[in-house]
Amino acid sequence: MDSKGYEVEGGQGQDLNFTYFAYTGARLRVCERGSLALGLYYQHISNTDLDDINPVSIPWDPC
């Protein structure tokens, strides 16, 4: 992403962003050297409204 939102048309965000993620899942050992894993991963990136440019990349976000 281009962080020069005011200088470049279509630029997004800013140089400082905050992020967090969560992961949950399970792993099943099927043999001595093999396993199956199933998990769910969520990541959020935000500039916490520190700038007027705050792009929304999730189509169902109500903001």
Sine and cosine of phi, psi and omega as CSV:
sin_phi,cos_phi,sin_psi,cos_psi,sin_omega,cos_omega
0.00,0.00,0.57,-0.82,0.03,-1.00
-1.00,-0.02,0.87,-0.48,-0.07,-1.00
-1.00,0.09,0.05,1.00,0.01,-1.00
-1.00,0.00,0.90,0.43,-0.10,-0.99
-0.88,0.47,-0.49,0.87,-0.01,-1.00
-1.00,0.00,-0.35,0.94,-0.08,-1.00
-0.99,-0.14,-0.49,0.87,-0.08,-1.00
-0.88,-0.48,0.82,-0.57,0.03,-1.00
-0.90,0.44,0.76,-0.65,-0.05,-1.00
1.00,0.04,-0.06,1.00,0.05,-1.00
-0.91,0.41,0.49,-0.87,-0.10,-1.00
-0.79,-0.62,0.57,-0.82,0.19,-0.98
0.93,0.36,-0.47,-0.88,-0.05,-1.00
-0.51,-0.86,0.01,-1.00,-0.05,-1.00
-0.97,0.25,-0.41,0.91,-0.03,-1.00
-0.96,-0.29,0.86,-0.51,0.04,-1.00
-0.74,-0.67,0.41,-0.91,0.05,-1.00
-0.90,-0.43,0.62,-0.78,-0.04,-1.00
-0.63,-0.78,0.53,-0.85,0.18,-0.98
-0.56,-0.83,0.36,-0.93,0.03,-1.00
-0.55,-0.83,0.35,-0.94,0.04,-1.00
-0.69,-0.72,0.60,-0.80,0.01,-1.00
-0.65,-0.76,0.71,-0.71,0.11,-0.99
-0.67,-0.74,0.48,-0.87,-0.02,-1.00
0.05,-1.00,-0.09,-1.00,-0.01,-1.00
-0.61,-0.79,0.50,-0.87,0.04,-1.00
-0.78,-0.63,0.73,-0.68,-0.01,-1.00
-0.90,-0.44,0.86,-0.51,0.02,-1.00
-0.99,0.16,0.87,-0.49,-0.06,-1.00
-0.98,-0.18,-0.37,0.93,0.10,-1.00
-0.36,-0.93,-0.06,-1.00,-0.08,-1.00
-0.87,0.48,-0.58,0.81,-0.07,-1.00
-0.89,-0.45,0.29,0.96,-0.05,-1.00
-0.60,-0.80,0.48,-0.88,0.04,-1.00
-0.48,-0.88,0.31,-0.95,0.09,-1.00
-0.91,-0.41,0.68,-0.74,0.00,-1.00
-0.79,-0.62,0.59,-0.81,0.07,-1.00
-0.67,-0.74,0.77,-0.64,-0.05,-1.00
-0.45,-0.89,0.14,-0.99,0.01,-1.00
-0.77,-0.64,0.75,-0.66,-0.07,-1.00
-0.80,-0.60,0.74,-0.67,0.03,-1.00
-0.78,-0.62,0.74,-0.68,0.05,-1.00
-0.74,-0.67,0.65,-0.76,0.03,-1.00
-0.78,-0.62,0.75,-0.66,0.06,-1.00
-0.86,-0.51,0.76,-0.65,-0.07,-1.00
-0.58,-0.82,0.48,-0.88,0.18,-0.98
-0.98,-0.20,0.18,0.98,0.02,-1.00
0.75,0.66,0.59,0.81,0.03,-1.00
0.85,0.53,0.53,0.85,0.09,-1.00
-0.97,0.24,-0.19,0.98,-0.04,-1.00
-0.67,-0.74,0.37,-0.93,0.04,-1.00
-0.93,0.37,-0.47,0.88,0.00,-1.00
-1.00,0.04,0.93,-0.37,-0.01,-1.00
-0.64,-0.77,0.99,0.10,-0.09,-1.00
-0.92,0.40,0.57,-0.82,0.05,-1.00
-0.95,-0.32,0.87,-0.49,-0.03,-1.00
-0.97,-0.25,-0.04,1.00,0.01,-1.00
-0.97,-0.22,0.89,-0.45,-0.10,-0.99
-0.89,0.45,-0.38,0.92,-0.05,-1.00
-0.99,-0.15,0.13,0.99,0.03,-1.00
-0.93,0.38,0.84,-0.54,-0.08,-1.00
-0.96,0.29,-0.19,0.98,-0.06,-1.00
-0.98,0.18,0.00,0.00,0.00,0.00
